[in-house]
Amino acid sequence: MNRFFWFLVAAFLLATTYDASAQQWRIRRYELDFSLSGVSMYGDIGRSDNLLANMFNGFRPSVGISPSYLLTPNLAVGVDLGYLMFGGQDKEGESHVRVYTLSGHAFQHTVRLEYSLIGRVKTRGGYIYNRKGMVNSFNKVQVYLFVGAGGILSTATIKDAEGSEITYDPGYFPGIQYAACFPAGGGLKLSVDPQWSVGFELGYQFTFSDLVDGYSSSWSDYNDYYFLFNLKAIYRIRNNRNGRPVFNKYYR
């Protein structure tokens, strides 16, 4: 009888602990990502016919910020805001007898859905406790995929081999351009402590315009696209029972 009683008690405690851990994600639903990025533009200027060469030819640094909200333990919705710099340079003999140099700036704004293949929240075992109870129910490693939709606002300057702006070229559009943008990609996050994680992300950004780089030549058959490489610092924000983020009295 005593053995059966203690078996029931142990089963009840395990079930209660599992249920409590399964609900932990509900009070840590917000994240704020800070990104140091690299952009490789694939437009009309540069070496877009050579994927690897153009990856370095057009690589420029950028920055971004991404607030997100956890809908389920494995699914989050967020907003990606990024200030992008992009560029490129034709190689003589490879770019239809021209040698142009591109430099540009852009503001990307997209909404994303992020799905974790290895979830942000643990579903069994491995929790960390202290005297006040469970303090960490999150996986150390998170692997995820994402898709999104939004837009990119860009402006670019193109110069010829003599350093003069190519205002004489009818394919050059030096003003502000706007295009729909559809990112997709994946990433990895590594938890440092209950509040901070670091991560790496690679995204392919497809656009519905051939003028993101300010130029459309008669040889151009495709819309512009670019790759975005992100190194991230991720800050996890706790929320109260009403779902509102709180910025004090964090993890006990």
C-alpha positions in Angstrom: 0.0 0.0 0.0 2.8 2.4 0.9 4.6 1.7 -2.3 1.5 2.3 -4.3 0.8 5.6 -2.5 4.3 6.9 -3.1 4.1 5.8 -6.8 1.0 7.9 -7.2 2.6 10.9 -5.4 5.7 10.6 -7.7 3.5 10.3 -10.8 1.5 13.4 -9.8 4.7 15.4 -9.2 6.1 14.4 -12.5 2.9 15.4 -14.3 2.7 18.7 -12.5 6.3 19.5 -13.3 5.9 18.6 -17.0 2.7 20.7 -17.2 4.4 23.7 -15.6 7.5 23.4 -17.8 5.3 23.2 -20.9 3.7 26.5 -19.9 7.0 28.3 -19.3 7.1 29.6 -22.9 3.9 31.6 -22.2 5.7 34.0 -19.9 8.7 34.5 -22.1 7.1 35.2 -25.4 9.1 38.3 -26.6 12.5 38.5 -28.2 14.5 41.4 -29.5 17.2 40.6 -32.0 20.1 42.9 -32.8 21.9 42.1 -36.1 25.3 42.9 -37.6 24.8 42.0 -41.2 26.5 41.5 -44.5 24.7 42.1 -47.9 25.6 40.6 -51.2 23.6 42.2 -54.0 22.9 40.4 -57.3 21.7 43.0 -59.7 23.0 44.3 -63.0 26.2 45.8 -61.7 28.9 43.3 -60.6 29.6 39.7 -61.3 26.1 38.2 -60.9 27.0 35.5 -63.5 29.5 34.1 -61.0 27.7 33.3 -57.7 30.8 32.9 -55.5 32.8 35.8 -57.0 29.9 38.2 -56.6 29.4 37.1 -53.0 32.7 39.0 -52.2 32.5 41.6 -55.0 29.3 43.1 -53.7 29.6 42.4 -49.9 28.8 45.4 -47.7 28.1 45.7 -43.9 24.6 46.5 -42.6 22.6 46.5 -39.3 19.2 45.5 -38.3 16.7 45.0 -35.4 13.9 42.3 -35.2 11.3 42.2 -32.4 9.3 38.9 -32.4 6.5 37.2 -30.4 6.1 33.5 -29.7 2.8 32.1 -30.9 3.5 28.5 -29.9 6.6 26.8 -28.6 7.8 26.3 -32.1 6.2 29.2 -34.1 7.0 32.9 -33.8 6.0 36.0 -35.8 8.3 39.0 -36.0 9.2 42.2 -37.9 12.6 42.6 -39.5 13.9 46.2 -39.9 17.3 46.7 -41.6 19.5 49.5 -42.8 21.3 47.9 -45.8 24.4 49.0 -47.7 25.1 47.3 -51.0 27.5 47.6 -53.9 29.3 46.0 -56.8 31.8 46.5 -59.5 31.9 45.2 -63.1 35.0 43.3 -64.2 36.4 44.4 -67.5 35.7 41.9 -70.3 32.8 40.2 -68.4 30.1 42.9 -68.3 29.1 43.7 -71.8 32.1 46.1 -72.5 31.2 48.3 -69.5 32.9 48.9 -66.2 30.5 50.4 -63.7 30.7 50.7 -60.0 27.6 50.6 -57.7 27.1 51.9 -54.2 23.6 52.1 -52.6 21.6 52.2 -49.4 18.3 50.7 -48.5 15.7 50.2 -45.8 14.2 46.7 -45.6 11.0 46.1 -43.7 9.4 42.7 -43.6 7.1 40.5 -41.5 8.4 37.0 -40.9 7.1 33.6 -39.7 9.8 31.6 -37.9 9.4 27.8 -37.3 11.8 25.9 -35.0 13.0 22.5 -36.2 14.7 22.2 -32.8 12.3 24.1 -30.6 13.0 27.1 -28.4 11.2 25.4 -25.5 12.1 22.0 -24.1 9.3 19.4 -24.1 10.9 17.0 -21.7 13.8 16.6 -19.2 16.9 18.6 -18.8 15.4 21.6 -16.9 17.6 23.6 -14.5 16.3 24.3 -11.0 17.5 26.3 -8.0 16.0 26.7 -4.5 13.2 28.9 -5.9 12.1 26.4 -8.6 12.7 26.1 -12.4 14.8 28.8 -13.9 15.4 27.5 -17.4 13.1 25.5 -19.7 14.7 26.6 -22.9 16.9 24.6 -25.3 20.5 25.6 -25.5 20.4 25.2 -29.3 17.6 26.3 -31.6 17.5 25.6 -35.3 14.8 27.3 -37.4 13.5 28.2 -40.8 11.7 31.4 -41.8 9.7 33.0 -44.6 8.4 36.6 -44.9 7.0 39.4 -47.0 7.5 43.1 -47.1 9.3 45.8 -49.0 12.7 47.5 -49.7 13.2 51.2 -50.2 16.5 51.8 -52.0 18.6 54.4 -53.7 21.8 53.9 -55.6 24.6 55.7 -57.4 26.5 54.2 -60.4 29.7 55.6 -61.8 31.8 54.6 -64.8 35.5 53.8 -65.0 36.4 57.5 -65.0 34.5 58.1 -61.8 31.6 60.0 -63.4 28.0 59.3 -62.6 26.4 57.6 -65.6 23.5 60.1 -66.2 24.0 59.5 -69.9 22.9 55.9 -69.7 19.1 55.4 -70.2 19.1 52.3 -68.0 20.2 54.3 -65.0 17.5 55.4 -62.4 19.2 57.4 -59.7 16.0 58.2 -57.7 14.4 56.4 -54.8 13.0 52.9 -55.7 10.6 50.7 -53.9 10.0 47.0 -54.4 8.2 44.1 -52.8 10.6 41.8 -51.0 10.2 38.1 -50.0 12.8 36.7 -47.7 13.4 33.0 -46.9 16.2 31.2 -45.0 17.3 29.6 -41.8 19.4 30.1 -38.7 20.9 28.8 -35.5 20.6 30.3 -32.0 22.7 29.4 -29.0 21.5 30.3 -25.5 24.1 32.0 -23.3 21.9 32.5 -20.2 18.1 32.9 -19.6 18.1 36.4 -21.1 20.6 36.3 -23.9 21.4 34.2 -27.0 23.7 34.5 -30.0 22.9 33.4 -33.4 23.7 33.2 -37.1 21.2 33.5 -40.0 21.3 33.3 -43.7 18.5 34.7 -45.8 17.7 34.8 -49.5 15.8 38.0 -50.4 13.8 37.9 -53.7 12.4 41.1 -55.0 9.8 42.0 -57.6 11.9 44.7 -59.3 15.0 45.0 -61.5 15.6 48.5 -60.2 16.7 47.9 -56.5 20.2 48.7 -57.7 19.0 51.6 -59.8 19.9 50.1 -63.1 18.2 47.9 -65.7 20.1 47.1 -68.8 18.9 45.6 -72.1 20.7 42.4 -71.2 18.9 42.0 -67.9 16.4 39.1 -67.8 15.9 38.7 -64.0 14.8 40.8 -61.0 17.3 41.8 -58.4 17.9 39.7 -55.4 20.4 39.6 -52.5 21.7 37.4 -49.7 21.7 38.7 -46.1 24.1 37.2 -43.5 23.2 38.0 -39.9 25.2 37.7 -36.7 22.7 38.2 -33.9 22.5 39.1 -30.2 19.1 38.0 -29.0 17.5 39.4 -25.9 14.6 37.5 -24.3 11.9 39.6 -22.7 9.6 38.3 -20.0 5.8 39.2 -20.1 3.2 39.3 -17.4 0.0 37.3 -17.2 -1.7 39.7 -19.5 0.9 39.1 -22.2 2.5 42.5 -21.8 6.3 42.7 -21.8 8.0 43.7 -18.5 11.5 45.1 -18.1 12.2 44.5 -14.4 12.2 41.6 -12.0 13.5 39.2 -14.5 14.7 35.7 -13.8 14.8 34.6 -10.2 
